Amino acid sequence: MADYNDLAELMFPDITKTVEDLENEYPARNLPEGAQVTRFAPSPTGFLHTGSLFTALVGYKYAKQSGGVYMFRLEDTDTKRTIAGSADDLIVQLANFGIVADEGYFPEGDKGAYGPYQQSKRRDIYRTVIKHLVQEGKAYADFCTPEDLEKIRAYQEANKILPGYYGEFARDRNLTPDEQIERIKAGMPYVVRYKSNGDHNRKVAFTDAIRGKIEIQENDVDVVILKGDGLPTYHFAHVVDDHFMRTTVVSRGEEWIPSTPIHLDLFRALGWKPTKYAHLPVIMKLDNGNKRKLSKRKDPEAAVSFFIESGYPARGLLVYLMNIANSNFEDWTMQSKDYDISHFQFTWNKMSLDGALFDIDKLAYFCREVLGKEHADTILPAATAWAKEYDEKLYSKIEKNPEYLARIINIDKDKPNPRKDFAKYSDIEPITRFFFDEDYVEIEKAGLPFNEKFDKEFINDFLKKAAEEMLYGVDEPTWFNSVKELAQKNGFATNNKEYKANPEAYKGNVADAAELIRIALTCSKNSPNLHEVIDILGKDRVVERLLTAVK
Ligand code: GLU
């Protein structure tokens, strides 16, 4: 009579290592107290999803702030869904956000002592552990065909029984080693299943780092651990990988909560301590007042590439995602005006539970804040790289005269309240358009938004005088005094108090006067600091615009 050892040898004749060998090969990490080991474990199935960037950021942040290790593990065991090249794209995209793994899969080769970091290269590790489970009678060969499984499912459905391959419905769980050996030798295809001892009438509890205690039905399904193609399922690979990679916290999407009992069951069967879990909320959006998941199909913002193509700064998106991640983040930004998230202390318990809501206006707010802090020395190179790919017009303007654009971008930058009018690199070209004469002529043609209380003649006359009398090449207060004088001579009040006291006596206040000049020069009521605009345009172009603004 054959025993489990004979069965295991037949199934895995080439496996000579033991689980103990693996324990020695991947020893406990020698890290300082409190250091955390996290991982981002995507499947190479296409583009970088906004939710995946969120997951990667949280894992990265948590490991980094603790002085630990952040890994990138490629989960490529679902060969049907794998898209060639997408893994390397993910790495490149994450690197654009500064999220670079300490260990893991890299296009140029693995880095780290706990690899391989690509599941398809870990076959023998999984097979070693499965051989051990077979030897212990905790795993078995299952010869059910898809039709057999369908029959079981149909029976359960017809009889309103909980569906699944478990207990009495697990047809092959009680095959003896001899019976299994006979079938394998006869060449019958099989998968390997884990023989669960759970009971779905019982509950198992675990403490989720974000959600606290979760109580959930125990697993009793004999899950597949090794598929017919010789690769493991997610459930098994997760347990084995996170054990031997010595992960301390598994942060993953909340869609994995229902499967966690399977993972705890497997950890128990192997005699290993389960990792800590942090199940992250899914990113939602408001659609006609209803919350729903960001959808790959319906929402362009579900793909990170949307933000990149639209010109949002990578750092702004990260800051925004950190704001989704922790409810105290925005308060922190009020004190910590530099928006350097590496200084923020992320915590699991400040995470919202009911689905993080994606709000593009809030994203724009954070991007404006982030770019508001930067100067042309960092904005311009990033904008150039972006424009080269996505905005020909901006790119050619920068190429022609980078210094000119740098001066424009730096307007108001050193003021206590720096300008915050760029949310994305794509805002730069439209906002700075009036600085370019050809564009100015075009915009002017469409009509300038002068206040209707002034007639054309008056405006023309005032602007002519401004061209002659305004001072150029002087500091801001001196220049402004010259505008005030000009305003006064032309019937404007020089301060708002005077004007408010007796509005009938004046044409308007000095701000109205300055606005006429502003509109003539920039075609808009809202433009950056007028003194700096005048300085950058230079006297000749300013005079020309003032003299020709009114047609
Ligand atoms: N490959 C899994 C996924 O993409 C990873 C889940 C996990 O982090 O464990 O959903």
Residues whose N, C-alpha, C, O or C-beta is under 5 A from the ligand:
A	BS01	LIG	A41 P42 S43 E75 S251 R252
